[in-house]
Amino acid sequence: MKRIIRILAILCLLLIHSINNYACDGSTIVINSETDNGDGTTTYCLTLTTELGNLDLGFYGFVLQFNSLSNTPSIVAGTYPTSFSPSGNLSETLNATTGSTINTIVNDSDWNSYENMNNAISYEHGGIFSAASNDVTFVICVDIAGCVEEILFDSSPNSGSNQCIIIEDLGVNCGTVSSPCECNNPVCGGAHFNCPSEAQNDYNDFFSTTALYDISPDLPASSGTNYELCWQYTTSPTETEVGFVNAIGVLGPGNCFNRTFNVYESGCGTTVSSNGPTPFGNGNLYTVSPNTTYNFCVNIEFITNDCSSLTENWVWIYDNSGSGSSCGTCASPSCPIGAVPTYNDRSYLSCWSPDCAISGPATITNCFSATSDASGFLGFANIIDDGSFLCLPGDIGISWELQLDGDCGNVIPNPVTNANGVTSGFNPEYSGLTPNTNYTLCVTYNLPGGFDCNLVEVCVDAYGSNCNCSNSSTTTLP
């Protein structure tokens, strides 16, 4: 628990008593009245009692959650008390939060599961000391939009105990179970990433919850059940292609469902065709227009009874427009390159970085312009930042071609391919070139699949001869 506010005497008692004591298991919820307002909303008036004992963890507030298996009810703004002031056994003010403001006052991990719930209202105290140490009672009336089947009263989330959660079944059947985030309510997601590698790294991070949407309550997952889960995103001014990757959480084996992808433009009517699968995860690439809103949806169809419920939806949307994915061309060799006198003088101070680190599988070609020395010699060396200690020297394949500037297609043959035996395999040296002449070097980097190797930065130096030409071959120009 974030807060364990106890004087020394109580700490000693806790050490003496080895049993867990959750007095809040005697908390109660009483429905005083339930009024249908005739406009799709219902007013619930409740008396809530949190039972507290001397050995309980500090009381920092409570949560009310209104649930249904067939829809997601919502709290009607302005229909509930905004706070409870100190009175009786309540020594600190509790302020109301709901939706995106839940857990913004108490800032306690025990409230994490209630965050962003529009069907929950949380009364919170963010101070150091407990808001109450003895039984405390609250009377609250609140309007709820939508059908409610049960009311959950978490009488003291800070306890961390399910014994403090009281559920009142209203005996109502709201009908067929449906998704809380179909295309007309696309709220089940998600996260957007500026770079494919950032999305892939988050996807591969087992502990990340960046792209997670927690479905609450869980949805039943019997054979034949279908759910549409959607998230909405508006593209940036420069995005022309995005990747859409999805994962879901189920209780049961992972082979109990089929999944189909749909991306809708302008609401839920116009679908966008896929450009093919994403290089990682379950997903597709889509051509999009800048500054345009899209609904990214998956349809989940359960095909066996092996899974009991659908619990989570994960959405990764990433910019795949390819900005900065290579540097220079043979016709315009603009990639930065250093010029040093000899191999021993290389400094690797001229570098190129893509806008986004590039993950494999991928093939990237960069083109550089360099000048032969007065003896007609020209050598090249590079270093690569692969972004991972798991990427070993030589894992990234490197090939290259040298041509006279402006004479693309006429490749100069027979260099010494690895003059100094570097582990990357890239250290070509050419001799017999035209002295003091500009040449174009195009280097192709082949990144393997998986997430071991990325392309974060490439630094290349061109160098001249040290007058020891025994390791260089003679090149005959065409």
TORNU-776184 format. One line per 8 residues: number of its first residue (from 1); their letters; for each residue y, x, z of C-alpha. Coordinates in nm, 3 decimals. Last residue first. Layout:
BEGIN
NUM = A = Y,X,Z  ...
This chain:
BEGIN
478 = PLTTTSSN = 0.112,3.532,-6.765  0.179,3.783,-6.492  -0.093,4.035,-6.414  -0.133,4.078,-6.041  -0.238,4.407,-5.889  -0.418,4.371,-5.560  -0.274,4.462,-5.226  -0.447,4.642,-4.938
470 = SCNCNSGY = -0.369,4.992,-5.071  0.000,4.905,-5.107  0.139,5.112,-4.820  0.510,5.108,-4.917  0.593,4.871,-4.628  0.607,4.593,-4.883  0.822,4.284,-4.845  0.804,3.978,-4.625
462 = ADVCVEVL = 0.817,3.601,-4.642  0.803,3.423,-4.306  0.678,3.070,-4.237  0.714,2.848,-3.927  0.531,2.512,-3.919  0.586,2.249,-3.648  0.409,1.946,-3.501  0.106,1.908,-3.727
454 = NCDFGGPL = -0.167,1.751,-3.517  -0.520,1.863,-3.439  -0.763,1.732,-3.174  -0.698,1.360,-3.238  -0.975,1.275,-3.479  -0.969,1.351,-3.848  -0.909,1.699,-3.989  -0.564,1.814,-4.102
446 = NYTVCLTY = -0.542,1.970,-4.449  -0.224,2.177,-4.490  -0.110,2.250,-4.847  0.129,2.539,-4.912  0.357,2.554,-5.216  0.518,2.897,-5.276  0.799,2.914,-5.530  0.919,3.253,-5.657
438 = NTNPTLGS = 1.263,3.410,-5.690  1.285,3.756,-5.848  1.390,4.088,-5.698  1.111,4.273,-5.873  0.884,4.091,-6.119  0.549,4.063,-5.948  0.296,4.348,-5.949  0.200,4.281,-5.588
430 = YEPNFGST = 0.111,3.957,-5.409  0.010,3.920,-5.044  -0.151,3.611,-4.892  -0.175,3.567,-4.512  -0.329,3.224,-4.447  -0.681,3.245,-4.306  -0.571,3.079,-3.982  -0.744,3.353,-3.782
422 = VGNANTVP = -0.539,3.635,-3.937  -0.727,3.909,-4.124  -0.425,4.123,-4.217  -0.431,4.079,-4.594  -0.578,3.731,-4.596  -0.574,3.611,-4.958  -0.497,3.936,-5.139  -0.346,3.761,-5.439
414 = NPIVNGCD = -0.538,3.699,-5.759  -0.356,3.437,-5.963  0.003,3.324,-6.032  -0.003,2.951,-6.093  0.168,2.826,-6.405  0.205,2.457,-6.315  0.562,2.474,-6.189  0.781,2.723,-6.374
406 = GDLQLEWS = 1.119,2.649,-6.213  1.087,2.928,-5.958  0.794,3.144,-6.064  0.471,3.015,-5.919  0.260,3.073,-5.609  -0.011,2.827,-5.501  -0.151,2.754,-5.154  -0.445,2.641,-4.941
398 = IGIDGPLC = -0.467,2.588,-4.565  -0.735,2.402,-4.367  -0.644,2.309,-4.011  -0.942,2.390,-3.790  -0.890,2.762,-3.866  -0.756,2.847,-3.523  -0.885,2.584,-3.277  -0.731,2.244,-3.205
390 = LFSGDDII = -0.834,2.143,-2.851  -0.526,2.312,-2.704  -0.325,2.045,-2.882  0.012,2.007,-3.053  -0.085,2.191,-3.371  0.214,2.428,-3.367  0.146,2.638,-3.676  0.230,3.004,-3.740
382 = NAFGLFGS = 0.289,3.150,-4.083  0.257,3.462,-4.299  0.360,3.542,-4.657  0.374,3.855,-4.872  0.578,3.951,-5.180  0.574,4.279,-5.372  0.754,4.350,-5.700  0.869,4.695,-5.587
374 = ADSTASFC = 1.230,4.584,-5.531  1.116,4.297,-5.313  1.003,3.955,-5.428  1.225,3.659,-5.338  1.113,3.342,-5.160  1.139,2.965,-5.224  0.929,2.729,-5.014  0.719,2.418,-5.084
366 = NTITAPGS = 0.540,2.204,-4.823  0.225,2.001,-4.892  0.070,1.772,-4.627  -0.284,1.632,-4.628  -0.384,1.395,-4.348  -0.686,1.298,-4.138  -0.526,1.378,-3.917  -0.216,1.336,-3.705
358 = IACDPSWC = 0.138,1.423,-3.812  0.404,1.479,-3.544  0.694,1.255,-3.636  1.019,1.352,-3.806  0.826,1.648,-3.943  0.912,1.992,-3.807  1.007,2.291,-4.022  1.065,2.645,-3.900
350 = SLYSRDNY = 1.268,2.956,-3.972  1.251,3.186,-3.667  0.897,3.305,-3.731  0.986,3.665,-3.640  0.791,3.880,-3.890  0.888,4.248,-3.871  0.533,4.387,-3.878  0.466,4.214,-4.209
342 = TPVAGIPC = 0.763,4.392,-4.364  1.137,4.348,-4.442  1.184,3.991,-4.313  1.284,3.670,-4.494  1.232,3.344,-4.306  1.145,3.015,-4.474  1.300,2.668,-4.458  1.153,2.407,-4.695
334 = SPSACTGC = 1.375,2.336,-4.995  1.142,2.415,-5.282  1.292,2.167,-5.534  1.074,2.153,-5.846  0.771,2.266,-5.648  0.856,2.012,-5.380  1.028,2.035,-5.042  0.911,1.936,-4.693
326 = SSGSGSND = 0.648,1.679,-4.605  0.606,1.373,-4.378  0.979,1.350,-4.311  0.991,0.973,-4.344  0.640,0.842,-4.401  0.707,0.471,-4.359  0.423,0.440,-4.109  0.630,0.301,-3.822
318 = YIWVWNET = 0.393,0.184,-3.549  0.269,-0.143,-3.403  0.006,-0.109,-3.125  -0.115,-0.438,-2.979  -0.356,-0.479,-2.685  -0.484,-0.819,-2.567  -0.661,-0.868,-2.236  -0.898,-1.098,-2.045
310 = LSSCDNTI = -1.118,-1.299,-2.282  -1.404,-1.450,-2.080  -1.780,-1.486,-2.030  -1.915,-1.267,-2.307  -2.283,-1.287,-2.405  -2.254,-1.646,-2.528  -2.247,-1.533,-2.889  -2.012,-1.559,-3.190
302 = FEINVCFN = -1.674,-1.556,-3.019  -1.399,-1.587,-3.279  -1.082,-1.384,-3.218  -0.796,-1.437,-3.462  -0.548,-1.153,-3.457  -0.175,-1.194,-3.509  0.133,-0.984,-3.584  0.433,-1.214,-3.625
294 = YTTNPSVT = 0.707,-1.055,-3.834  1.087,-1.036,-3.807  1.278,-0.848,-4.076  1.539,-0.573,-4.044  1.364,-0.356,-4.305  1.101,-0.519,-4.528  0.731,-0.468,-4.466  0.428,-0.318,-4.642
286 = YLNGNGFP = 0.127,-0.347,-4.413  -0.132,-0.104,-4.275  -0.442,-0.240,-4.102  -0.618,-0.233,-3.767  -0.915,-0.149,-3.549  -0.863,0.201,-3.411  -0.749,0.505,-3.607  -0.663,0.587,-3.970
278 = TPGNSSVT = -0.529,0.231,-4.022  -0.717,0.019,-4.273  -0.587,-0.088,-4.613  -0.257,-0.199,-4.766  -0.291,-0.544,-4.608  -0.130,-0.851,-4.760  0.153,-1.028,-4.575  0.117,-1.397,-4.492
270 = TGCGSEYV = 0.393,-1.655,-4.539  0.374,-1.967,-4.320  0.382,-1.867,-3.954  0.746,-1.780,-3.897  0.937,-1.594,-4.164  0.677,-1.325,-4.232  0.324,-1.353,-4.100  0.067,-1.078,-4.040
262 = NFTRNFCN = -0.295,-1.187,-4.006  -0.590,-0.983,-3.882  -0.949,-1.102,-3.834  -1.178,-1.035,-3.539  -1.542,-1.128,-3.479  -1.684,-1.159,-3.129  -1.976,-1.082,-2.893  -2.030,-0.720,-2.995
254 = GPGLVGIA = -1.818,-0.568,-2.715  -2.057,-0.655,-2.436  -1.934,-0.874,-2.150  -1.608,-0.955,-1.977  -1.367,-0.911,-2.264  -1.061,-0.694,-2.329  -0.905,-0.688,-2.673  -0.795,-0.411,-2.909
246 = NVFGVETE = -0.550,-0.423,-3.197  -0.383,-0.183,-3.439  -0.100,-0.280,-3.676  0.044,0.004,-3.886  0.385,-0.038,-4.042  0.536,0.022,-4.384  0.897,-0.005,-4.506  1.083,0.074,-4.185
238 = TPSTTYQW = 1.436,0.213,-4.228  1.658,-0.064,-4.086  1.409,-0.127,-3.802  1.143,-0.397,-3.815  1.149,-0.703,-3.589  0.832,-0.753,-3.383  0.643,-1.060,-3.266  0.304,-1.064,-3.096
230 = CLEYNTGS = 0.014,-1.299,-3.166  -0.328,-1.392,-3.025  -0.517,-1.669,-3.206  -0.821,-1.785,-3.012  -1.152,-1.927,-3.130  -1.452,-2.050,-2.928  -1.776,-2.089,-3.124  -1.990,-1.910,-2.865
222 = SAPLDPSI = -1.839,-1.924,-2.516  -1.540,-1.708,-2.430  -1.340,-1.878,-2.157  -0.978,-1.755,-2.138  -0.865,-1.548,-1.840  -0.573,-1.692,-1.644  -0.385,-1.483,-1.717  -0.411,-1.272,-2.032
214 = DYLATTSF = -0.281,-0.923,-1.948  -0.086,-0.786,-2.243  -0.134,-0.412,-2.289  0.051,-0.180,-2.531  0.197,0.052,-2.266  -0.103,0.024,-2.031  -0.208,0.388,-2.063  -0.512,0.506,-1.863
206 = FDNYDNQA = -0.760,0.551,-2.148  -0.508,0.742,-2.358  -0.656,0.734,-2.709  -0.439,0.441,-2.815  -0.135,0.611,-2.663  -0.206,0.926,-2.865  -0.260,0.718,-3.178  0.067,0.531,-3.132
198 = ESPCNFHA = 0.259,0.856,-3.080  0.083,1.012,-3.379  0.180,0.720,-3.601  0.547,0.770,-3.508  0.826,0.535,-3.403  0.598,0.336,-3.174  0.609,-0.038,-3.105  0.433,-0.197,-2.807
190 = GGCVPNNC = 0.239,-0.511,-2.725  0.171,-0.786,-2.677  0.080,-1.148,-2.638  0.419,-1.324,-2.678  0.397,-1.486,-3.022  0.460,-1.854,-2.938  0.442,-2.034,-3.275  0.176,-1.788,-3.394
182 = ECPSSVTG = -0.049,-1.859,-3.097  0.028,-1.692,-2.767  -0.120,-1.875,-2.468  -0.439,-1.942,-2.665  -0.600,-2.281,-2.627  -0.845,-2.451,-2.391  -0.907,-2.814,-2.479  -0.791,-3.069,-2.224
174 = CNVGLDEI = -0.562,-3.054,-1.922  -0.835,-3.155,-1.680  -0.673,-3.235,-1.343  -0.844,-3.215,-1.001  -0.537,-3.046,-0.851  -0.734,-2.742,-0.732  -0.535,-2.556,-0.465  -0.599,-2.184,-0.466
166 = IICQNSGS = -0.517,-1.970,-0.159  -0.483,-1.593,-0.198  -0.465,-1.406,0.135  -0.838,-1.339,0.138  -0.792,-1.169,-0.199  -0.650,-0.876,-0.005  -0.384,-0.627,-0.114  -0.186,-0.721,0.196
158 = NPSSDFLI = 0.136,-0.665,0.000  0.059,-0.978,-0.199  0.121,-1.195,0.110  0.065,-1.571,0.071  -0.062,-1.551,-0.285  -0.054,-1.926,-0.350  -0.234,-2.032,-0.669  -0.176,-2.386,-0.793
150 = EEVCGAID = -0.442,-2.548,-1.010  -0.480,-2.771,-1.315  -0.119,-2.781,-1.436  -0.005,-2.947,-1.761  0.324,-2.837,-1.909  0.675,-2.773,-1.779  0.687,-2.719,-1.402  0.970,-2.835,-1.175
142 = VCIVFTVD = 0.996,-2.679,-0.828  1.021,-2.806,-0.471  0.978,-2.562,-0.182  0.916,-2.581,0.190  0.843,-2.246,0.353  0.652,-2.157,0.670  0.622,-1.826,0.857  0.351,-1.705,1.091
134 = NSAASFIG = 0.450,-1.387,1.276  0.566,-1.041,1.161  0.827,-1.138,0.907  1.047,-0.973,0.642  0.881,-0.635,0.694  1.108,-0.333,0.712  1.205,-0.107,0.425  1.392,-0.362,0.219
126 = GHEYSIAN = 1.297,-0.515,-0.113  1.222,-0.872,-0.010  1.065,-1.099,-0.270  0.998,-1.464,-0.354  0.787,-1.482,-0.669  0.767,-1.771,-0.911  0.483,-1.786,-1.162  0.421,-1.971,-1.489
118 = NMNEYSNW = 0.665,-1.753,-1.683  0.459,-1.448,-1.595  0.636,-1.123,-1.687  0.494,-0.936,-1.384  0.234,-1.116,-1.173  -0.038,-0.849,-1.198  0.212,-0.580,-1.096  0.298,-0.747,-0.761
110 = DSDNVITN = 0.067,-0.525,-0.555  0.229,-0.226,-0.729  0.547,-0.290,-0.530  0.901,-0.296,-0.666  1.013,-0.563,-0.414  1.322,-0.660,-0.611  1.223,-0.615,-0.975  0.869,-0.736,-0.903
102 = ITSGTTAN = 0.915,-1.057,-1.106  1.234,-1.038,-1.317  1.055,-1.069,-1.654  0.916,-1.413,-1.571  1.025,-1.536,-1.227  1.221,-1.409,-0.930  1.339,-1.585,-0.612  1.502,-1.390,-0.328
94 = LTESLNGS = 1.356,-1.357,0.024  1.612,-1.285,0.297  1.494,-1.099,0.607  1.394,-1.202,0.962  1.170,-1.499,0.886  1.014,-1.606,1.218  1.270,-1.880,1.267  1.534,-1.847,0.998
86 = PSFSTPYT = 1.645,-1.564,0.774  1.751,-1.700,0.434  1.511,-1.825,0.166  1.634,-1.770,-0.187  1.703,-1.922,-0.529  1.542,-2.250,-0.429  1.370,-2.415,-0.726  1.478,-2.630,-1.021
78 = GAVISPTN = 1.727,-2.395,-1.187  1.489,-2.268,-1.454  1.180,-2.475,-1.524  0.872,-2.264,-1.440  0.619,-2.257,-1.722  0.271,-2.395,-1.783  0.037,-2.184,-1.997  -0.216,-2.398,-2.179
70 = SLSNFQLV = -0.582,-2.504,-2.179  -0.717,-2.321,-1.876  -0.423,-2.423,-1.660  -0.233,-2.238,-1.391  0.079,-2.263,-1.174  0.140,-1.941,-0.978  0.326,-1.920,-0.647  0.396,-1.572,-0.510
62 = FGYFGLDL = 0.485,-1.446,-0.161  0.724,-1.209,0.011  0.753,-0.870,0.177  0.515,-0.915,0.472  0.406,-0.584,0.622  0.035,-0.511,0.665  -0.143,-0.730,0.915  -0.260,-0.599,1.253
54 = NGLETTLT = -0.027,-0.810,1.467  -0.109,-1.126,1.281  0.048,-1.324,0.999  -0.036,-1.668,0.863  0.170,-1.754,0.557  0.245,-2.125,0.544  0.352,-2.308,0.231  0.473,-2.667,0.220
46 = LCYTTTGD = 0.497,-2.793,-0.135  0.704,-3.026,-0.351  0.585,-3.028,-0.713  0.810,-3.179,-0.980  0.639,-3.239,-1.313  0.774,-3.171,-1.662  0.684,-3.317,-1.999  0.988,-3.543,-2.005
38 = GNDTESNI = 0.859,-3.835,-1.800  0.949,-3.673,-1.466  0.595,-3.694,-1.326  0.630,-3.645,-0.950  0.385,-3.460,-0.724  0.450,-3.480,-0.351  0.379,-3.302,-0.023  0.121,-3.064,-0.167
30 = VITSGDCA = 0.008,-2.849,0.126  -0.068,-2.478,0.090  -0.223,-2.285,0.374  -0.257,-1.932,0.515  -0.559,-1.868,0.736  -0.669,-1.570,0.527  -0.329,-1.429,0.626  -0.496,-1.290,0.938
22 = YNNISHIL = -0.647,-1.012,0.729  -0.832,-0.791,0.979  -1.030,-0.499,0.841  -1.277,-0.363,1.099  -1.264,-0.010,1.236  -1.044,-0.089,1.536  -0.942,0.227,1.721  -0.754,0.389,1.433
14 = LLCLIALI = -0.571,0.065,1.365  -0.480,0.041,1.733  -0.329,0.390,1.721  -0.120,0.295,1.424  0.000,-0.011,1.617  0.117,0.209,1.902  0.292,0.449,1.666  0.511,0.184,1.513
6 = RIIRKM = 0.393,0.033,1.188  0.544,-0.013,0.848  0.277,0.056,0.591  0.471,0.008,0.268  0.352,0.120,-0.073  0.000,0.000,0.000
